[in-house]
Each structure stands twice: as structure tokens, then as C-alpha cells.
Amino acid sequence: MNLNVSPSPAGAVIETDAVIIGAGPAGLFSVFELGLVDIKAHVVDILDKPGGQCAELYPEKPIYDIPGLPSVTGQDLINRLLQQIEPFGAQFHFSERVEVLERLPDERFRLKTDAGTEFITKVVVIAAGGGSFMPKRPPLTGIEAYEGTSVLYSVRRMEALRDKSVLIVGGGDSALDWTLNLQPLAKSLTLLHRRDEFRAAPHSVEKMRQLVASGAIRLMIGQVSAIHGTGDALEAATVKTKDGEERIDVDVMLPFFGLTMKLGPVADWGLQLHENLIPVDTEKFETSEKGIFAVGDINTYPGKLKLILSGFHEVALMAQQAAKYVYPDKKVLFQYTTSSSSLQKKLGVN
Amino acid sequence: MVKITFIQPDGSEQVVETEPGLTLMESAKMNDVPGIEAECGGACACATCHVYVDDAWREKTGTPSQMEEDMLDFAFDVREASRLSCQIKLTPELDGLIVRVPEKQF
């Protein structure tokens, strides 16, 4: 699949017709429906790949209620959608989260991501599903105080961990990869996992076992029950193992418990919200702000069902209204892809 | 009909009446049992429907599959009795089942 993925230079401002927030099924199909009415789109997603929940939560699981596809896996559905939207050449921005969304004096919108990418756009489509995928925070008392300084969910600068006592918690690929990467520069490294079985690439597990055998790292089987420190500086962790509790010195803890969905910055954009969902009308799927639409799992309206097929319907109606904002002087002629030569030209099939 | 007792961390009990064939997670959601989030909707992909099965019932509910065991790595305060409630299918034999809801699901 050819995706236009742009690691856009920080500070660059991209002017466009539409920005779609979220690359799940509703976001991807927005590219299609907007494309049919000549609206070019940029798509931003916090994950490093397209697909949203389909790709992150159930890539291998079959879905049985996509009309015309009696059974399709999450990943296969995404692959098919990518193929279907390919003619429209949407630009993708992965591993970025839209932090700022505000209206400009000329009625357009300004968006800014956490990576510094800025967009000026005529319409915004929020297709953010359950919100942003974010690392799970272990529910340990007082953990918030240490986050960003001595409790890290990702490592941006390895050098910052040189000569530190590092505690890595988890048993998946992230936990194993960081164990192997950080061991050479950490003062000491403890890998803590709840069981002596790892769900990670076999060669990483093997390397880790060798490091444990040579005494370069310590492997503990158990769980963190408490953390201790002063201010934002972690000092120790209490680890519960089957032999009892042990307190170990820790400067930095890296917990890897997978991802969870949180509404995130959507809550800060001045949109009317109802129980963490965005109310929309059922004619245009527009939010309380003109020109900002919400489609798929993140919206709510009477009778809403969180189904992929409902998202597809919402997207089609949304695009009709979006066209009125992007091309105020143009009358949108309703056409079928089966018979319209102009639509077929856009799809590259004619 | 299958009767299930959910015990919250504060000790409060909620008895729900449900049907065989549903999962324990589905029964919890249908009866608004607090603390069962089931973010992924039952795909064994999130570990937010974690429960502790009462010791007397552990044999009847069985042991976690490899996939469930892997996903339990993403749960908090995992114990011997830990299960993901979306992976327990209710049968008439489970009438009377008692489970505890953990303090937190992450």
C-alpha cells in the first residue's frame, strides 16, 4: 500500500481543505467521501499506523457486520479501506496528536500537533473513536508526581538514563527492547514481570536471559505495590513477589502495560460534550461548532450505535455539508459512483 | 438463569441474574456492575474487565487460555485467581458464581 506519510518539518504550516483527526475506519472512509466532493484531506493519528482500534485492538479478529463482507478481520478491513481511498492521495501524519484546535478570524481553523505540525484548514473531521491511545498508568498512589521525570512511558533521550537505577515493568516487546537498550548505560537495571513468561520476540527474550545469567541485569517475578520518593524524584519501589515484599532502589521506572483510550485534548477544544462524547446532529454530523464534524464512535445522537457501518453512513452525510463550506459557490450534484463519469474519473477507474 | 455475585473492593455485593451463553463481562455490563470497563468490547485485547474468581469457584471457571494469560500482563495487581471476565462463558454449572472486582482496572 502506498501511503503518503509525511514527517512534516516542525514549524511548517500546511494549508488544506480538511483535516481528519483519527485514521480508524471512519477517518479513512472520510477521505473517500470527501474525495468524491473534491476535498483533499490530511489525516492525523496518534498511532504509528492506520486502523485505529481495528489495527490496535483486534487486527486478527473477524468482524461480521460490514455490509457485503460476511467476515473480515480488523486489519483486512483497514487494508481494503486504504486501497479504496488510495486515488484521493490523502496525506498521513502518524504518531502525532492534535493538541490545539481553534478558529481563526477568517472562520478557518488552526490545528497544532504535539510534534509541532500546524494546519490551517476549512473543515475539521473528528474521527477519534474512543479518544487517544495512551500508555496505561499503573494505579499506584502518588505516581502522577513522578511522571515525566522519573516515571516514563516512553524514552525520548536514552542519555537521560545514563548511570541511573532503572526499573522496567512488563513482559512484552517494549519492556524487553528497553531492557536490552538501556542495560549498557544504566547503573543498574531490574526487569520486573508478574510471571516468568514473556510475550516478546524470542531472540529478545533469549538475550535478556543471557544478561540475567551473567548478572548484568536482575529479573524479578512480581508486581510493584508502592513507589517512594521526594518531590518528582523517585527513590525506591516496593516489589511484591511470592516470597514477600522487597524494597529496591529506583531512580527511574518505565511501566509498559499497553495502551488505553482517553478522550485527551478533544476535551479542551471548546466543543459541547456529553459523557465524553461529542453531540452532533443527524443531518450533517456537525458539532456545536460550524465546520467541525464528529463521526464514528466519538459522536453521540439519539439512537447512536457504535458500529463501523454507522460511521460510514455518518461520513457520507458529513461530506455533503463539508463541501458547502469548502466550495460555498458550488452546487453539489448528488451522483452515483456506478454511473457518474466524473466520480469515476476521481476514482481513477475511467 | 444464572446468578452471579459481584463483590466490590469496599465489600458491597451485587447479585445479578443472567443467562447461560453470555460472558461474565457481558452480564456485568448489562447490569451496570461498577469497575468492569471492557474497553475493547470483549476481544481479549485490553485487560479492563479483570476480576478475581472466588477460590471455591476457580475449578469450575477453569484456567486462562494462553491469549488471556498474555493479556493479563496488562492488568494491575494480578493474582492466582485473576481472570478476564470476557473470557468466562456462563454455563448452568456457574449458577452461584462469586467474583471480586479489583480496586482499579488501570
Interface residues (C-beta under 8 A of the other chain):
Chain A: Q53 L57 Y58 K61 G130 K136 R137 P138 P139 G170 G171 G172 H193 R194 R195 E197 R199 Q223 F257 G258 T260 M261
Chain B: E39 C40 A43 A45 C46 A47 T48 E69 D70 L72 D73 F74 F76 D77 V78 E103 K104 F106
